[in-house]
Amino acid sequence: MTDSINLTQDELAGLLEVLKHPDHQQGLEDRYLTVTAIEHRARKLTRISATISGDDPLNEWTLANPTVRVALPEPPEEFAAIPGVPKTTTRVYTLVEIDPATRTAQIDLVVHAEASPAMRWLAQLRIGDRIDIVGPRPHRTPGEGTPRVLLADSSALPAATRLLRTMPHVDETFVFAAVPEDEFAILQQEISALAEPITAFRVEPHGQYPLATAFAEFDLTTDASVWAAGEREDMREIRHRCKHHLGLLSEQTQVFGYWKYGMTNTRLDFARLRATQKGLAAGRAFTDTDDFEIEL
């Protein structure tokens, strides 16, 4: 059973108001997807193919690293004791493929053994089902620099593979993937179709800080560009090395904690909302909060 978040109804309402801030809403659209296929790409990786609602040209959807927030059809377990809670739990996913001409999109989901809103939803999902979404939101992309280094666990592999396809080529790219062997085989297949010289390394996805440990042994110059996404504390170690040991500029260091061991994504989302709410009250811009400095 997930522990409840200690909030009053008014406190929850105040946090949800943060989501209505113009800087957060900019460019977002309420849409829905209609499922056309469900493919088990690897033992723990499932791809959902779908069509995008509407008949407009989808000009704003051709992004290098687009994400959408998916509404899962059950209220957040963490808010069970609070009146007036949202009727859906939401999760953010990368659109690993999108074709505006055919209005088709694909999302890859990591399959977990543990019960969760996402896993219960995925188990019941069928072709023809409707998925309510909000998006697209452009997620950050690698900064300028050579070599380009991408580090990703299974949760970030869809974003990493899309970036390999959509970003301008550089002279040298290295990919560190902390994923099972069958997912690494998919990555290698993606790379083989690209003209850019890319070297990929598989990292055992177990233990503490798998990507940071592998990255610590990799020599880089101050001209490099680093993009990394995955477990929050693993990412924190990577960013620390980039900033304090390699001397990379913030523009060259794009590092994101997608999830955190022992914490639901709902809890992580609301910790971010709290931090943003405090920042706005202090007169800071919506995007000024350092995600790795948020109190959890």
Backbone as a ProteinNet text record, in pm:
[ID]
protein_1_A
[PRIMARY]
MTDSINLTQDELAGLLEVLKHPDHQQGLEDRYLTVTAIEHRARKLTRISATISGDDPLNEWTLANPTVRVALPEPPEEFAAIPGVPKTTTRVYTLVEIDPATRTAQIDLVVHAEASPAMRWLAQLRIGDRIDIVGPRPHRTPGEGTPRVLLADSSALPAATRLLRTMPHVDETFVFAAVPEDEFAILQQEISALAEPITAFRVEPHGQYPLATAFAEFDLTTDASVWAAGEREDMREIRHRCKHHLGLLSEQTQVFGYWKYGMTNTRLDFARLRATQKGLAAGRAFTDTDDFEIEL
[TERTIARY]
84.2	0	88.4	61.2	137.7	99.4	199.4	172.3	109.3	14.9	-52	42.5	19.6	90.4	13.2	83.2	19.3	-12.5	-132.2	-177.5	-322	-358.9	-500.1	-559.5	-691.2	-757.7	-716.2	-704.9	-665.4	-520.4	-433.1	-293.1	-280.6	-356.6	-355.3	-405.6	-514.1	-568.8	-467.2	-393.5	-292.3	-179.4	-138.8	-33.7	-81.2	-204.6	-257.4	-271.3	-288.9	-295.7	-164.1	-53.5	77.1	78.3	6.2	3.3	-65.8	-141	-211.5	-127.7	-6	81.1	105.7	101.3	118.4	246.9	355.7	481.8	474.7	393.3	376.4	282	180.8	78.5	119.2	224.1	260.9	282.8	209.2	225.1	158.5	96.9	35	-106.4	-144.3	-277.3	-338.1	-468.8	-542.1	-577.2	-527.1	-549.2	-584.3	-605.2	-612.8	-550.8	-500.5	-446.5	-543.4	-549.5	-626.5	-528.7	-527.6	-428.8	-451.6	-345.8	-353.9	-272.6	-175.8	-95.1	-26.1	-2.1	73.6	177.7	304.8	413.9	508.3	539.1	635.8	774.5	847.6	975.2	1087.1	1079.7	1177.5	1103.8	1173.6	1105.2	1042	1106.7	1055.1	1030.1	1000.1	976.9	859.7	756.7	636.9	617.1	586.4	560.4	411.2	358.5	220.2	222.4	154.7	137.8	-3.7	-18.1	-148.9	-160.2	-283.8	-309	-341.9	-311.1	-331.3	-462	-540.3	-671.1	-657.3	-767.4	-772.9	-742.1	-749.7	-718.4	-629.6	-566	-475.3	-338.7	-246.8	-120.5	-15.3	-35.2	59.3	198.9	203.3	333.3	418.1	353.4	426.8	475.6	446.7	480.4	611.9	672.5	797.1	915.9	929.4	1033.5	1143.3	1262.1	1372.3	1346.9	1284	1263	1127.3	1016.9	884.6	834.4	764.2	700.9	553.5	476	334.8	305.8	208.6	163.3	38.2	45.6	-61.6	-147.9	-279.3	-373.5	-406.4	-375.9	-405.9	-537.2	-625.6	-763.9	-783.8	-708.9	-734.6	-677	-740	-688.7	-557.5	-474.5	-347.1	-368.3	-300.9	-313.5	-268.3	-172.7	-116.5	-217.2	-325.6	-424	-556.2	-554.3	-679	-759.4	-692.9	-762.9	-803.5	-775.9	-802.8	-925.7	-1027.6	-1144.8	-1106.2	-1174.7	-1155.2	-1027.2	-971.8	-845.4	-868.1	-763.3	-777.4	-826.7	-902.8	-959.6	-862.4	-752.2	-652.8	-514.6	-432.9	-289.7	-220.9	-119	-53.8	93.6	143.3	284.6	332.5	460.4	518.4	596.6	573.2	644.2	696	806.4	862.2	784.9	759.4	709.6	832	858.5	981.5	974.2	854.6	832.1	708.7	711.8	593.1	598.9	487.8	477.3	355.5	376.2	262.2	178.8	242.8	169.3	62.8	93.8	-2.6	-70.3	-30.8	-86.5	-63.3	51	81.8	194.6	190	292.6	315.2	433.2	466.6	530.1	494.1	545.7	600.6	721.6	779.6	767.4	718.4	701.8	786.4	853.7	925.7	824.7	832.5	740.1	804.5	734.5	783.9	702.1	764.8	692.9	604.5	643.8	567.6	437.2	331.8	203.1	213.6	150.5	149.5	35.4	-4.9	-109.5	-74.4	52.4	92.2	86.6	129.5	129.4	-12.5	-100.6	-240.5	-307.5	-278.2	-334.4	-282.5	-151.8	-93.3	-148.5	-170	-221.3	-361.2	-437.9	-575.7	-590.3	-482	-489.3	-514.6	-602.4	-637.7	-636.9	-622	-631.2	-769.2	-770.5	-894.2	-919.2	-845.9	-864.8	-818.6	-880	-844.7	-750.9	-647.3	-552.3	-555.3	-600.1	-600.8	-460.1	-417.6	-282.4	-285.3	-178.7	-151.4	-9.9	4.3	136.5	127.5	234	364.8	447.7	533.9	627.3	768.9	844	981.6	1070.6	1127.7	1225.9	1362.2	1452.8	1583.2	1663.7	1750.9	1832.4	1980.3	2069.8	2212.7	2257.5	2346.5	2404.4	2513.1	2568.9	2676.2	2801.9	2876	3000.3	3033.2	3161.8	3210.7	3323.4	3319.1	3217	3085.5	2981.2	2851.4	2836.5	2799.7	2783.5	2639.4	2573.8	2438.8	2445.1	2380.7	2373	2226.6	2180.9	2038.8	2018.3	1921	1873.3	1750.1	1678.6	1564.4	1457.7	1437.1	1333.6	1366.4	1494.4	1536.9	1582.4	1585.7	1631.4	1546.3	1411.9	1333.5	1377.6	1404.2	1449.1	1587.2	1677	1812.5	1811.9	1733.5	1730.8	1667.5	1566.7	1508.3	1609.8	1683.3	1783.8	1890.5	1927.9	2026.4	1975.2	1844.4	1786.4	1760.9	1729.5	1680.2	1782	1886.3	1983.4	2082.5	2134	2237.9	2358.4	2418.2	2531.8	2652.5	2731.5	2860.8	2966.9	3092.8	3201.6	3206.7	3167.5	3181	3072.2	3002.6	2898	2920.2	2905.4	2914.5	2783.6	2734.8	2611.7	2641.3	2604.4	2610.3	2467	2434.1	2297.5	2296.3	2236.3	2222.1	2090.2	2092.5	1970.5	1998.1	1892	1910.6	1963.4	2013.5	2075.8	1978.4	1851.1	1758.3	1726.2	1725.9	1704.7	1828.8	1946.3	2069.2	2074.9	2023.3	2019	1931.2	1821.4	1735.7	1811.8	1885.3	1966.1	2068.3	2136.3	2236.5	2173.6	2054	1983.6	1950.6	1907.4	1878.7	2005.6	2115.9	2241.7	2290.3	2271.1	2319.9	2253.9	2136.8	2065.7	2108.3	2196.8	2239	2376.9	2398.7	2527.7	2631.7	2587.7	2678.2	2761.7	2891.4	2972.9	2931.3	2876.6	2825.7	2883.2	2937.2	2987.6	2898.7	2846.9	2755.1	2817.7	2798.1	2845.6	2726.4	2717.7	2613.7	2669.3	2590.1	2625.3	2526.9	2576.3	2485.2	2394	2262	2169.9	2145.8	2228.3	2207	2311.2	2286.6	2380.5	2357.7	2438.2	2424.6	2495.9	2427	2483.6	2551.8	2483.5	2550.8	2603.8	2525.5	2571.4	2681.9	2666.6	2769.7	2902.5	2896.6	3018.8	3090.6	3013.5	3073.9	3127.5	3052.7	3091.7	3218.5	3237.4	3354.5	3484.8	3478.5	3598.2	3620.8	3535.5	3541.1	3604	3715.3	3785.8	3715.6	3701	3637.9	3715.5	3706.6	3765.3	3657.8	3698.8	3604.1	3519.4	3544	3462.3	3343.4	3328.9	3226.7	3087.6	2988.7	2848.4	2794.7	2727.3	2675	2525	2451.2	2307.1	2285.9	2214.3	2192	2054.5	1990.1	1858.8	1841.8	1777.2	1755.6	1725.1	1770	1742.5	1809	1735.6	1772.9	1911.4	1942.8	2070.6	2186.9	2162.9	2262.8	2294.7	2189.4	2207.2	2278.2	2247.9	2313.7	2466.6	2511.6	2655.4	2716.6	2643.3	2692.7	2705.2	2602.9	2608.3	2721.5	2742	2849.4	2985	3008.5	3136.6	3148.2	3038.1	3041.3	3075.6	3013.2	3030.1	3161.2	3195.4	3302.8	3435.8	3432.5	3556.5	3594.4	3494.9	3523.8	3518.2	3450.7	3441.6	3354.7	3254.5	3164.7	3068	3035	2937.3	2797.9	2706.7	2570	2505.3	2538.9	2481.2	2528.9	2645.4	2700.2	2652.9	2584.1	2546.4	2395.6	2332.1	2186.9	2158.2	2129.4	2116.5	1984.3	1908.2	1772.4	1744.6	1683.1	1638	1494.2	1472.7	1337.4	1258.3	1328.2	1259.2	1356.5	1304.4	1388.6	1352.1	1455.4	1432.8	1351.8	1250.5	1173	1071.6	1047.8	952.6	867	735.5	648.4	667.9	635	646.9	548.9	435.3	341.7	406.2	474	543.3	652.3	724.1	829.6	770.5	660.6	594	549.7	493.8	443	554.6	667.6	783.5	829.9	826.6	863.2	762.6	633.5	531.7	551.2	578.5	602.1	718.8	828	946.1	915.9	841.6	805.9	713.7	617.9	526.5	604.2	701.1	782.7	866.2	919.1	998.2	916.5	795.9	708.4	672.5	645.6	612.1	728.8	851	970.5	1009.7	929.3	954.8	1043.2	1073.8	1157.4	1071.9	1137.1	1067	1024.1	928.5	872.7	980	1075.8	1176.6	1306.8	1309.5	1435.2	1474.4	1385.4	1414.2	1513	1618.4	1714.7	1656	1627.2	1557.9	1635.2	1767.8	1848	1860.2	1809.4	1810.5	1674.2	1578.4	1444.5	1448.5	1379.7	1372.5	1268.6	1310.5	1219.6	1184.9
-119.3	0	125.2	220.4	343.4	436.8	494.2	587.8	715.4	771.3	894.1	1013.2	1114.2	1240.9	1328.4	1387.9	1466.2	1606.4	1622.1	1750	1773.2	1899.7	1932.9	1952.8	1958.1	1979.7	2113.6	2217.9	2349.8	2350	2279.7	2272.5	2201.6	2093.8	2022.6	2112.3	2184.9	2275.1	2382.4	2433.7	2534.4	2480.9	2358.3	2297.6	2272.9	2227.9	2202.4	2331.2	2444.7	2573.7	2606.4	2556.2	2581	2530.2	2421.9	2363	2453	2552.8	2644.6	2767	2774.3	2888.8	2897.8	3018.5	3032.3	2970.3	2979.9	2921.6	2769.5	2710	2564.5	2523	2603.9	2568.7	2599.3	2678.4	2723.6	2606.9	2609.3	2508.8	2375.7	2357	2228.3	2219.8	2101	2076.2	1954.4	1960.6	1842.3	1758.8	1637.9	1547.9	1409.3	1318.7	1178.3	1093.7	979.6	880.2	764.1	701.3	578.6	465.7	364.7	257.2	174.5	155.7	74.3	-54.4	-59.5	-181	-177.9	-297.3	-313.9	-421.7	-383.9	-474.8	-493.4	-617.4	-647.3	-654.7	-545.7	-534.5	-608.9	-616.3	-687.6	-739.7	-816.8	-879.5	-776.2	-660.4	-556.6	-425.2	-433.7	-312.4	-334.6	-252.4	-262.6	-132.9	-145.3	-28.2	-17.3	102.6	134	221.7	178.1	259.2	314.9	438.9	503.6	614.1	656.1	773.4	891.6	1011.6	1134.2	1198.8	1243.2	1302	1432	1468.8	1593.6	1576.5	1689.9	1687.5	1805.1	1869.5	1980	1925.1	2009.6	1958.8	1913.1	1932	1886.4	1946.2	2071.7	2135.5	2143.8	2157.4	2174.5	2041.7	1932	1800.8	1745.6	1811.7	1760.9	1812.4	1761.1	1803.1	1697.3	1739.9	1644.1	1545	1591.4	1505.6	1538.4	1502.3	1539.9	1444.5	1500.3	1418.7	1454.3	1361.3	1386.2	1334.8	1396.9	1349.4	1266.3	1139.9	1042.6	1032.3	1035.7	1020.2	872.5	819.2	679.7	675.8	581.9	587.4	541.2	599.4	577.6	694.8	736	849.1	812.8	911.9	883.7	818.4	706.8	637.3	725.1	811.6	895.6	995.4	1022.7	1123.1	1060.7	933.4	861.8	925.5	989.2	1044.8	1190.8	1249.7	1391.9	1408.4	1483	1507.3	1588.5	1564.2	1642.7	1615.6	1495.4	1464.3	1446.8	1461.9	1434.6	1291.9	1274	1142.6	1052.5	1110	1031.3	1050.3	947.1	956.7	985.7	1068.9	1100.9	1062.1	1026.3	994.2	1054.6	1092.3	1153.1	1048	1045.3	951	1023.1	973	1023.2	966.3	1051.3	1001.5	957.7	828	778.8	787.2	780	797.6	884.9	974.5	1051.6	1085.9	1065.9	1096.2	1186.1	1318.5	1408.8	1379.8	1330.8	1305.4	1198.1	1094	985.8	997.3	1100.8	1125.1	1005.1	942	825.7	858.3	794.1	812.9	681.2	668	546.7	583.7	508.8	527.5	394.3	394.5	274.6	283.4	176.5	170.5	58.9	89	-13.4	-91.5	-224.3	-311.3	-351.7	-325	-357.9	-471.9	-548.7	-655.3	-598.4	-483.3	-424	-364.4	-376.4	-316.7	-164.8	-98.7	47.3	90.1	217.4	262.7	236.8	260.3	239.8	93	4	-138.3	-194.8	-148.3	-193.8	-145.4	-22.9	32	-44.1	-68.1	-137.2	-278.5	-346.8	-484.2	-491.5	-384.2	-383.7	-316	-254.6	-177.2	-268.6	-223.3	-300.3	-209.2	-272	-198	-132.5	-6.5	70.7	157.2	133.8	214	357.7	446.5	588.9	620.6	700.5	746.6	898.9	958.1	1104.1	1153.3	1256.4	1309.8	1462.4	1520.2	1663.2	1676	1760.4	1776.2	1845.6	1848.1	1793	1894.5	1845.5	1932.3	1897	1996.7	1968.2	1944	1825.9	1800.9	1842.8	1869.1	1922.7	1822.4	1878.2	1799.8	1825.9	1742.8	1765.6	1903.2	1964.6	2091.6	2070.1	2179.9	2170.6	2114.4	2039.2	1983	1851.4	1820.3	1694.2	1642.9	1516	1418.2	1442.5	1382.9	1384	1252.3	1262	1143.2	1136.8	1024.8	999.9	885.8	903.8	798.3	777.8	653.2	626.9	490.3	481.7	351.1	316.3	211	167	274.6	352.3	455.5	566.3	588.1	696.5	647.7	517.3	465.2	515.8	525.5	581	722.2	806.4	942.3	941.3	858	853.2	807.9	705.2	657	760.2	831.6	936.5	1048.2	1086.8	1191.7	1151.5	1025	978.3	998.4	984.8	1000.1	1145	1229.9	1363.8	1475.7	1454.8	1561.7	1571	1691.6	1705	1616.5	1561.3	1471.7	1547.8	1477.5	1529.1	1426.2	1464	1376.4	1245	1249.6	1129.9	1129.5	1016.2	1000.9	870.6	877.4	759.2	744.9	621.8	594	490.2	521.2	426	389.8	262	217.2	113.5	149	55.1	-18.2	-119.4	-188.7	-338.5	-420.9	-563.8	-586.9	-707.6	-738.2	-725.2	-764.3	-757.1	-612.3	-522.3	-380.9	-320.7	-365.8	-317.5	-361.3	-479.5	-526.3	-434.5	-385.3	-290.3	-161.7	-113.4	7.4	-12.6	-126.1	-151.7	-155.7	-210.8	-213.6	-71.9	13.2	153.1	222.5	199.9	265.3	220.5	93.7	40.9	107.8	167.4	233.5	378.8	428.5	568.3	581.2	692.7	715.3	769.3	829.4	891.3	786.2	813	718.7	720.7	609.6	599.3	473.8	488.4	375.1	356.3	235	207.3	108.2	133.8	46.5	2.8	-127.5	-175.7	-179	-127.7	-125.2	-213.8	-298.7	-379.4	-286.6	-304.6	-208.6	-228.1	-308.1	-338.1	-265.9	-261.9	-198.8	-49.6	14.7	157.3	237.7	335.4	429.4	360.2	273.3	201.6	293.1	393.2	481.6	574.9	627.8	717.1	644.1	517.3	439	418.7	385.3	368.4	501.2	606.5	739.3	788.7	753.3	798.9	747.9	637.6	578.1	622.9	713.8	756.8	895.8	906.6	1034.6	1126.5	1253.2	1352.1	1482.5	1559.4	1692.7	1795.7	1919.2	2026.5	2067.4	2007.3	2036	1941.6	1848.7	1744.7	1798.4	1722.8	1747.2	1621.1	1637.7	1522.5	1537.3	1436.6	1425.4	1294.3	1300	1178.9	1184	1068.1	1059.9	920.8	916.4	788.3	808.8	715.2	723	846.7	915.7	1049.4	1056.4	965	973.1	933.5	841	806.8	930.7	1003.7	1124.8	1234.8	1243.8	1345.5	1327.4	1201.3	1173.8	1212.7	1186.9	1223.7	1374.9	1446.1	1592.1	1648.5	1589.6	1637	1626.5	1514.3	1499.5	1601.4	1620.9	1716.3	1857.1	1898.4	2035.2	2055	1960.6	1984.7	1917.7	1819.8	1751.3	1775.7	1778.9	1800.4	1947.5	2028.7	2171.5	2204.6	2121	2149.1	2260.8	2343.9	2450.2	2390.1	2466.5	2416.2	2383.8	2460.3	2433	2299.5	2254.9	2127.7	2009.4	2036.5	1932.5	1927.9	1834.3	1818	1684.6	1691.1	1570.5	1575.5	1464.6	1464.9	1339.1	1356.5	1243.6	1209.9	1105.4	1066.3	1003.6	932.5	859.9	843.6	795.9	779.4	650.1	574.7	451.8	481.7	397.9	409	520.4	586.2	697.4	686.3	701.5	699.3	827.4	820.2	939	1047.6	1008.1	1108.5	1190.2	1122.8	1194.8	1286	1237.2	1317.6	1439.6	1419.5	1531.1	1637.7	1594.1	1692.2	1759.7	1694	1762.8	1873.4	1846.3	1948.1	2062.6	2028.6	2133.4	2223.2	2161.9	2240	2337.3	2286.3	2370.6	2484.3	2454.6	2558	2661.4	2614.4	2705.5	2802.2	2750.2	2835.4	2933.3	2885.8	2973.3	3086.8	3056.5	3160.3	3262.6	3213.7	3304.5	3396.3	3349.1	3428.9	3518.1	3515.5	3602	3542.6	3413.5	3349.5	3302.8	3279.2	3231.7	3086.7	3043.6	2909.4	2802.5	2826.4	2724.1	2741.9	2829.1	2857.9	2754.1	2662.4	2565.7	2460.1	2436.5	2330.2	2198.6	2107.7	1984.3	1902.5	1908.7	1828.5	1892.5	2013.2	2078.7	2072.6	2007.2	1996.8	1906.1	1947.4	1868.8	1759.2	1633.8	1520.3	1458.1
0	0	0	-90.4	-98.2	15.6	83.2	192	137.9	214.7	174.2	186.5	102	113.4	210.9	304.6	410.2	358.9	302.7	249.3	289.2	309.6	324.3	185.4	178.5	50.7	-9.9	73.5	23.7	-25	46.1	3.7	-130.4	-147.9	-275.6	-387.7	-361.9	-463.4	-502	-403.5	-432.1	-518.1	-491.9	-573.3	-716.1	-730.9	-864.9	-944.9	-876.4	-944.8	-1014.9	-960.4	-1022	-1165.8	-1190.8	-1325	-1426.7	-1378.3	-1468	-1502.9	-1450.2	-1478.6	-1629.9	-1687.9	-1833.7	-1887	-1810.7	-1857.9	-1865.5	-1780.2	-1783.3	-1895.6	-1921.6	-2019.8	-2163.4	-2181.3	-2315.1	-2411.3	-2521.3	-2626.1	-2600.6	-2483.4	-2451.2	-2507.1	-2546.7	-2600.8	-2533.1	-2509.8	-2463.4	-2585.2	-2589.2	-2702.5	-2649.4	-2742.5	-2704	-2814	-2773.5	-2865.4	-2874.2	-2990.2	-3007.8	-3038.7	-2955	-2965.5	-3091.6	-3170.8	-3292.2	-3282.5	-3191.5	-3175.4	-3039.8	-2985.7	-2861.5	-2887.8	-2880.3	-2917.5	-2799.6	-2767.8	-2662.5	-2727.3	-2721.3	-2792	-2721.3	-2591.1	-2509.3	-2386.9	-2306.1	-2192.7	-2100.4	-2088.2	-1999.2	-2072.7	-2201.6	-2280.2	-2375	-2360.3	-2443.6	-2520.5	-2649.6	-2734.3	-2763.3	-2742.8	-2777.8	-2902.1	-3007	-3127.4	-3127.7	-3174.7	-3166.1	-3269.7	-3294.5	-3377.1	-3286.4	-3334.7	-3258.3	-3301.4	-3205.6	-3235.2	-3315	-3382.8	-3457.3	-3603.9	-3677.6	-3820.3	-3860.2	-3761.4	-3788	-3828.6	-3876.6	-3932.8	-3831.4	-3702.3	-3599	-3616.1	-3658.6	-3681.4	-3554.9	-3439.4	-3313.9	-3255.4	-3321	-3265	-3317.9	-3414.7	-3473.2	-3392.2	-3271.6	-3178.7	-3171.3	-3130.4	-3117	-3004.8	-2896.3	-2779.1	-2715.6	-2783.3	-2733.7	-2625.8	-2527.5	-2424.2	-2414.3	-2362.6	-2333.2	-2192.7	-2128.2	-1997.3	-2019.1	-1980.5	-2002.6	-1877.4	-1896.6	-1785.3	-1767.5	-1650.8	-1618	-1539.8	-1570.8	-1521.4	-1377	-1284.3	-1142.1	-1064.7	-955.4	-877.5	-810.1	-780	-713.2	-577.3	-554.8	-426.4	-310.2	-336.4	-231.1	-175.4	-251.1	-209.8	-167.5	-135	-106.8	5.5	100.9	217.2	198.2	81.3	59.8	-29.6	13.7	-71.9	-195.8	-305.9	-426.4	-500.8	-486.6	-554	-704.1	-785.7	-929.1	-953.1	-1059.7	-1089.3	-1164.1	-1207.5	-1280.9	-1219.6	-1235.6	-1207.9	-1340.4	-1341.3	-1468.2	-1465.3	-1581.7	-1599.1	-1731	-1735.6	-1855	-1933	-2064.9	-2152	-2276.4	-2327.6	-2453	-2571.2	-2669.8	-2798	-2878	-2873.8	-2935.4	-3087.5	-3141.2	-3285.1	-3302.5	-3401.4	-3436.5	-3584.4	-3653.8	-3796	-3815.2	-3825.5	-3841.3	-3965.6	-4071.4	-4195.4	-4177.1	-4101.4	-4077.6	-3941.5	-3863.8	-3730.1	-3638.1	-3651.4	-3568.5	-3471.2	-3356.2	-3253.6	-3182.2	-3122.3	-3048	-2914.9	-2812.5	-2677.3	-2628.8	-2573.2	-2512.7	-2361.5	-2299.7	-2155	-2096.6	-1986.8	-1911.7	-1828.6	-1834.7	-1761.5	-1629.3	-1519.1	-1385.5	-1326.1	-1239.5	-1169	-1058.7	-1002.9	-893.5	-945.1	-864.9	-899.9	-894.7	-990.8	-994.9	-1086.3	-1081.8	-1174.4	-1320.6	-1357.9	-1496.8	-1536.2	-1448.3	-1481.1	-1485.7	-1396.9	-1402.1	-1530	-1568.7	-1692	-1813.8	-1818.1	-1932.3	-1945.2	-1833.6	-1837.1	-1896.7	-1884.4	-1933.8	-2069.9	-2119	-2242.8	-2362.5	-2452	-2570.7	-2693.5	-2811.3	-2937.1	-2945.5	-2985.5	-2992	-2870.4	-2761.6	-2640.2	-2662.6	-2586.3	-2590.1	-2473.4	-2503.6	-2402.1	-2401.7	-2293.9	-2283.2	-2251	-2322.8	-2304.9	-2303	-2249.7	-2260.8	-2315.6	-2418.2	-2477.2	-2611.4	-2689	-2653.3	-2574.9	-2489.9	-2419.5	-2465.8	-2514.1	-2555.6	-2435.1	-2426.8	-2321.3	-2373.9	-2280.9	-2321.4	-2403.4	-2484.7	-2577.3	-2548.6	-2602.5	-2578.6	-2626.3	-2549.3	-2591	-2695	-2742.7	-2841.2	-2776.7	-2854.5	-2804.2	-2869.8	-2873.7	-2928.3	-2839.3	-2800.9	-2837.4	-2763.5	-2815.1	-2748.5	-2672.5	-2545.4	-2461.8	-2413	-2438.5	-2388.5	-2288.2	-2172.9	-2071.4	-2036.6	-2040.6	-2018.3	-1956.1	-1866.1	-1821.5	-1904.6	-1868	-1948.6	-1960.4	-1853.3	-1856.6	-1955.8	-1983.3	-2071.5	-2208	-2229.2	-2358.1	-2474.9	-2462.1	-2572.9	-2610.7	-2511.8	-2540.9	-2605.8	-2554.6	-2609.5	-2755.2	-2786.3	-2924.8	-3017.2	-2968.1	-3051.8	-3076.7	-2974.4	-2991.1	-3092.5	-3093	-3191	-3333.1	-3351.4	-3484.9	-3522.5	-3425.3	-3457.9	-3441.8	-3362.3	-3339.7	-3456	-3484.2	-3587.6	-3555.1	-3657.7	-3638	-3582.4	-3503.3	-3456.9	-3494.5	-3477.6	-3521.8	-3444.7	-3317.2	-3234.7	-3127.7	-3114.8	-3013.6	-2938.2	-2806	-2720.2	-2642.9	-2634.7	-2561.2	-2454.1	-2330.2	-2219.8	-2183.9	-2192.6	-2167.3	-2055.7	-1942.5	-1830.2	-1847.3	-1932.9	-1973.7	-1985.9	-1985.8	-2012.7	-2154.2	-2178.3	-2307	-2423.5	-2404.2	-2516.8	-2554.2	-2457.1	-2488.3	-2554	-2513.2	-2576.4	-2722.3	-2752	-2890.9	-2976.1	-2918.5	-2990	-3018	-2917.8	-2936.7	-3047.9	-3048.4	-3151.6	-3290.4	-3299.3	-3427.9	-3474.3	-3381.2	-3414.7	-3464.4	-3396.1	-3431.7	-3568.9	-3601.5	-3729.3	-3849	-3827.7	-3937.2	-3955.5	-3869.3	-3874.1	-3936.8	-4007.3	-4072.7	-3975.8	-3867.9	-3771.2	-3698.5	-3675.7	-3597.3	-3450.1	-3402.4	-3265.7	-3201.7	-3082.4	-3005.4	-2884.1	-2866.7	-2755.6	-2658.4	-2530.8	-2424.4	-2340.2	-2316.5	-2225.2	-2083.4	-1989.6	-1848.3	-1773.9	-1684.9	-1603.5	-1523	-1533.8	-1472.7	-1324.2	-1259.2	-1117.8	-1032.2	-903.9	-812.6	-802	-719.3	-694.6	-802.5	-858.7	-954.9	-1073.6	-1146.4	-1255.5	-1365.2	-1404.7	-1511.2	-1462.7	-1342.7	-1289	-1271.6	-1231.5	-1213.6	-1346.5	-1450.5	-1582.8	-1636.1	-1614.4	-1663.2	-1594.5	-1468.6	-1392.9	-1452.8	-1526.3	-1585.4	-1729.6	-1777.3	-1917.3	-1924.2	-1994.6	-2005.5	-2105.2	-2065.9	-2152.6	-2147	-2255.3	-2259.3	-2226.2	-2210.1	-2177.9	-2297.7	-2413.5	-2532	-2543.3	-2451.9	-2463.4	-2431.5	-2475.2	-2441.4	-2375.1	-2260.2	-2186	-2166.8	-2208.6	-2182.9	-2108.5	-1997.3	-1918.3	-1854.5	-1845.1	-1780.6	-1721.7	-1605.2	-1538.6	-1391.9	-1308.2	-1164.7	-1104.9	-1021.5	-975.2	-909.6	-819.7	-749.3	-839.8	-930.5	-1032	-1115.7	-1154.2	-1234.7	-1156.1	-1027.5	-944.8	-947.5	-940.2	-942.6	-1077	-1184.1	-1317.4	-1329.7	-1285.6	-1295.3	-1209.8	-1092.3	-1004.3	-1074.9	-1141.6	-1212	-1325.6	-1400.2	-1511.5	-1463.7	-1353.4	-1304.2	-1229.5	-1143.1	-1047.9	-1084.1	-1172.8	-1210.2	-1356.5	-1443.9	-1585.4	-1623.4	-1542.3	-1571	-1690.2	-1718.2	-1830.3	-1793.4	-1890.3	-1869.7	-1855.6	-1797.2	-1779.4	-1913	-2018.4	-2150.5	-2206.4	-2162.2	-2209.6	-2125.9	-2016.5	-1920.7	-1906	-1971.1	-1964.4	-1894.9	-1765.6	-1683.1	-1607.7	-1610.3	-1556.4	-1475.6	-1361	-1280.9	-1314.2	-1391.3	-1432.4	-1318	-1228.5	-1122.2	-1005.7	-892.6	-774.5	-703.2	-664.9	-588.5	-462	-437.1	-314.4	-312.2	-424.8	-428.9	-554.1	-539.7	-656.5	-736.9	-865.2	-949	-907.8	-849.3	-798.9	-688	-595.4	-488.3	-545.2	-642.9	-704	-774.1	-846.9	-914.2	-814.6	-701.8	-606.2	-527.9	-511.2	-454.4	-548.8	-678.3	-776.6	-776.5	-765.8	-760.4	-638.6	-524.6	-402.2	-421.7	-477.6	-498.1	-595.3	-701.3	-798.1	-735.1	-654.8	-585.1	-495.4	-420.8	-333.7	-416.5	-528.4	-613.9	-671.9	-718.6	-773	-665.7	-544.3	-433.8	-399.5	-425	-396.9	-514.1	-621.1	-735	-841.7	-831.2	-932.6	-1050.3	-1163.5	-1282.3	-1263.7	-1344.1	-1331.2	-1346.5	-1434.2	-1465.8	-1388.7	-1288.1	-1218.2	-1113.4	-1079.7	-974.2	-1023.4	-946	-975.6	-925.5	-1016.3	-979.8	-876.7	-882	-789.5	-650.8	-635.8	-505.1	-436.7	-499.6	-441.9	-319.6	-215.5	-92.6	-108.7	-90.4	-108.5	26.3
[MASK]
++++++++++++++++++++++++++++++++++++++++++++++++++++++++++++++++++++++++++++++++++++++++++++++++++++++++++++++++++++++++++++++++++++++++++++++++++++++++++++++++++++++++++++++++++++++++++++++++++++++++++++++++++++++++++++++++++++++++++++++++++++++++++++++++++++++++++++++++++++++++++++++++++++++++

